Amino acid sequence: MKRIVWKSFVMPVCAAVLMAGALTACVPLIIGGAVAGGTLVATDRRTSGAQLEDEGIELRGTSRLRTALGERGHINLTSYNRQVLLTGEVPSEQDKQLAEQTMAKVENVLSVVNELAIAGNSALGQRSSDVLVTGRVKAQLVDARDLFANSFKVVTERGITYLMGRVTQREADRATAIARTTSGVQKVVRVFDLISEEELARLQPKAEEAPAKPPVN
């Protein structure tokens, strides 16, 4: 298994995003996170221990970032298989490095991908638009019959969509192509743990297999 971070650029998308009335006015600090129980865990390619550790990393990391930076900036953190992705905005390069150093010291963190922008905090309208874009990308992944959507984690920040997951090269390329053509996505950043097709065959749980057809009477 090798860990890889790739950046891929797409043409800017000139489309206005309608604000859905059902969106809440508050966007949480943590975007994503492992889901305990149910089908998502059954089809997650992380071990159950890694899923729990990712939840713990996000909780501890959120607390430590607030202690280190206070109200400076708007930071989202996402942990997948102990790799932390930092997105959002901070006012200075010093704060950007401080956030990365703070997360690197959190227990069980293997690496930190620092995608923080040095800029003012994004507006509520932008964050709402990002939520809609993330939803669109996830829906497209679900519709793709050659992918297991639950194997991917999707985060969008300022029109930049980040893709995470334990996937093969084939799956990584397919998901990237889908995200690139999704309305509202301006750029795709891939943060994947690449695995071989052979490893995928060993990891693939029965829950990912197509359900058997009922017997015909």
Legacy VTK file of the C-alpha trace (Angstrom):
# vtk DataFile Version 3.0
C-alpha trace
ASCII
DATASET POLYDATA
POINTS 217 float
0.000 0.000 0.000
1.285 3.473 -0.757
-0.069 6.807 0.304
-0.392 9.428 -2.377
-1.611 12.986 -2.685
-2.370 14.237 -6.189
-3.782 17.523 -7.407
-5.817 17.756 -10.571
-7.128 20.945 -12.107
-10.321 21.408 -14.095
-11.802 24.365 -15.938
-13.751 26.785 -13.707
-17.438 26.066 -13.682
-19.576 29.143 -14.436
-22.820 28.135 -12.804
-24.800 29.835 -10.069
-25.623 27.553 -7.140
-29.122 27.928 -5.715
-29.241 28.060 -1.950
-31.518 25.374 -0.597
-33.820 26.540 2.163
-33.313 23.353 4.089
-29.621 24.067 4.664
-28.785 24.939 8.226
-27.068 28.233 8.961
-24.259 26.602 10.895
-21.504 24.502 9.329
-19.685 22.292 11.870
-15.917 22.425 12.334
-15.609 18.741 11.540
-16.692 17.648 8.085
-16.965 13.897 7.600
-15.935 11.258 10.090
-16.521 7.547 10.439
-20.079 6.363 10.807
-20.610 3.846 13.569
-22.973 0.953 12.937
-25.052 0.020 9.899
-24.135 -0.473 6.289
-21.462 2.215 6.076
-19.234 0.424 8.563
-19.900 -2.886 6.810
-18.635 -1.479 3.504
-15.836 0.692 4.908
-12.392 -0.536 3.871
-10.788 0.747 7.046
-10.558 -1.588 9.997
-13.049 -0.944 12.794
-10.116 0.192 14.923
-9.031 2.727 12.301
-12.584 4.073 12.052
-12.731 4.632 15.797
-9.279 6.217 15.784
-10.356 8.589 13.006
-13.299 9.702 15.125
-10.973 10.245 18.081
-8.465 12.154 15.949
-11.175 14.512 14.714
-12.488 15.151 18.225
-9.053 15.676 19.790
-7.816 17.647 16.817
-10.778 20.025 16.892
-10.181 20.764 20.562
-6.450 21.331 20.125
-6.866 23.565 17.089
-9.308 25.736 19.016
-6.833 25.964 21.892
-3.906 26.774 19.580
-5.593 29.233 17.229
-8.621 30.447 19.136
-11.034 32.249 16.802
-8.404 32.857 14.128
-9.493 31.330 10.889
-12.009 28.738 9.768
-10.541 25.216 9.825
-12.121 21.920 8.817
-10.337 18.692 9.581
-11.061 15.262 8.158
-9.288 12.088 9.225
-9.292 8.988 7.036
-7.209 5.957 7.976
-5.199 8.213 10.342
-4.328 10.702 7.606
-5.579 14.212 8.386
-6.755 16.676 5.752
-6.869 20.335 6.803
-9.029 22.677 4.725
-10.421 26.156 5.240
-8.807 29.532 5.778
-6.330 31.087 8.208
-5.039 34.684 8.263
-1.292 33.966 8.010
1.374 31.466 6.985
2.352 31.224 10.645
-1.158 30.093 11.584
-1.166 27.612 8.704
2.030 26.007 9.970
0.802 26.122 13.573
-2.340 24.205 12.591
-0.273 21.539 10.835
2.144 21.206 13.742
-0.737 20.972 16.199
-2.391 18.145 14.250
0.894 16.284 13.760
1.163 15.958 17.549
-2.304 14.423 17.975
-2.202 10.764 18.978
-2.438 8.201 16.144
-2.037 10.751 13.323
0.203 9.291 10.603
0.393 12.310 8.300
-1.143 15.728 7.686
-2.158 17.134 4.298
-2.297 20.893 4.815
-4.637 22.513 2.264
-5.399 25.613 4.351
-5.667 28.814 2.347
-4.227 32.075 3.635
-7.336 34.188 3.257
-10.305 35.617 5.076
-12.976 33.256 6.305
-15.293 31.999 3.588
-18.809 33.422 3.595
-21.853 31.418 4.640
-23.063 31.413 1.036
-19.806 29.790 -0.116
-19.993 27.155 2.605
-23.589 26.361 1.718
-22.581 26.035 -1.923
-19.760 23.670 -0.920
-22.237 21.466 0.955
-24.381 21.246 -2.176
-21.376 20.394 -4.348
-20.298 17.643 -1.952
-23.806 16.205 -2.102
-23.745 16.219 -5.893
-20.398 14.422 -6.048
-21.558 11.788 -3.550
-24.740 11.235 -5.558
-22.713 10.760 -8.732
-20.471 8.216 -6.990
-23.536 6.318 -5.802
-24.877 6.233 -9.360
-21.597 4.825 -10.722
-22.170 1.077 -10.908
-18.442 0.306 -11.077
-17.625 2.050 -7.776
-18.455 1.490 -4.114
-19.442 4.993 -3.018
-18.943 4.216 0.674
-15.241 3.663 0.006
-14.809 7.393 -0.650
-14.902 10.435 1.578
-15.734 13.734 -0.136
-14.978 17.223 1.185
-15.503 20.501 -0.677
-13.972 23.854 0.269
-14.327 27.012 -1.855
-15.289 24.917 -4.863
-12.296 22.585 -4.442
-13.369 18.970 -3.984
-11.103 16.619 -2.026
-11.409 12.857 -2.499
-10.142 10.443 0.159
-10.317 6.674 0.514
-8.535 3.317 0.246
-8.940 2.635 -3.453
-7.241 1.108 -6.468
-5.730 3.171 -9.265
-8.734 2.309 -11.413
-11.186 3.505 -8.755
-9.162 6.667 -8.104
-9.171 7.625 -11.780
-12.870 6.849 -12.197
-13.917 8.865 -9.126
-11.745 11.784 -10.227
-13.357 11.801 -13.662
-16.802 11.846 -12.041
-15.913 14.689 -9.668
-14.393 16.772 -12.478
-17.631 16.746 -14.422
-19.877 17.527 -11.447
-21.525 20.945 -11.475
-19.839 23.404 -9.118
-16.498 21.574 -8.866
-13.666 23.921 -9.833
-10.727 21.714 -8.896
-10.148 18.166 -7.670
-7.510 17.175 -5.111
-6.941 13.447 -4.599
-5.760 12.246 -1.190
-5.823 8.477 -1.521
-4.327 5.344 -0.012
-3.687 3.346 -3.171
-4.113 -0.408 -2.929
-3.743 -3.157 -5.517
-6.647 -4.992 -7.141
-5.497 -8.105 -5.271
-5.663 -6.295 -1.924
-9.089 -4.974 -2.850
-10.292 -8.524 -3.487
-9.130 -9.498 0.016
-10.649 -6.412 1.680
-13.941 -6.354 -0.163
-16.627 -7.378 2.335
-19.634 -9.416 1.405
-21.805 -6.355 2.063
-20.338 -4.808 -1.096
-21.392 -7.731 -3.242
-24.627 -7.611 -5.173
-27.493 -9.206 -3.233
-28.552 -12.625 -4.411
-31.753 -12.801 -6.384
-34.658 -14.493 -4.573
-35.535 -17.966 -5.842
-38.250 -18.155 -8.440
-41.192 -20.259 -7.314
LINES 1 218
217 0 1 2 3 4 5 6 7 8 9 10 11 12 13 14 15 16 17 18 19 20 21 22 23 24 25 26 27 28 29 30 31 32 33 34 35 36 37 38 39 40 41 42 43 44 45 46 47 48 49 50 51 52 53 54 55 56 57 58 59 60 61 62 63 64 65 66 67 68 69 70 71 72 73 74 75 76 77 78 79 80 81 82 83 84 85 86 87 88 89 90 91 92 93 94 95 96 97 98 99 100 101 102 103 104 105 106 107 108 109 110 111 112 113 114 115 116 117 118 119 120 121 122 123 124 125 126 127 128 129 130 131 132 133 134 135 136 137 138 139 140 141 142 143 144 145 146 147 148 149 150 151 152 153 154 155 156 157 158 159 160 161 162 163 164 165 166 167 168 169 170 171 172 173 174 175 176 177 178 179 180 181 182 183 184 185 186 187 188 189 190 191 192 193 194 195 196 197 198 199 200 201 202 203 204 205 206 207 208 209 210 211 212 213 214 215 216
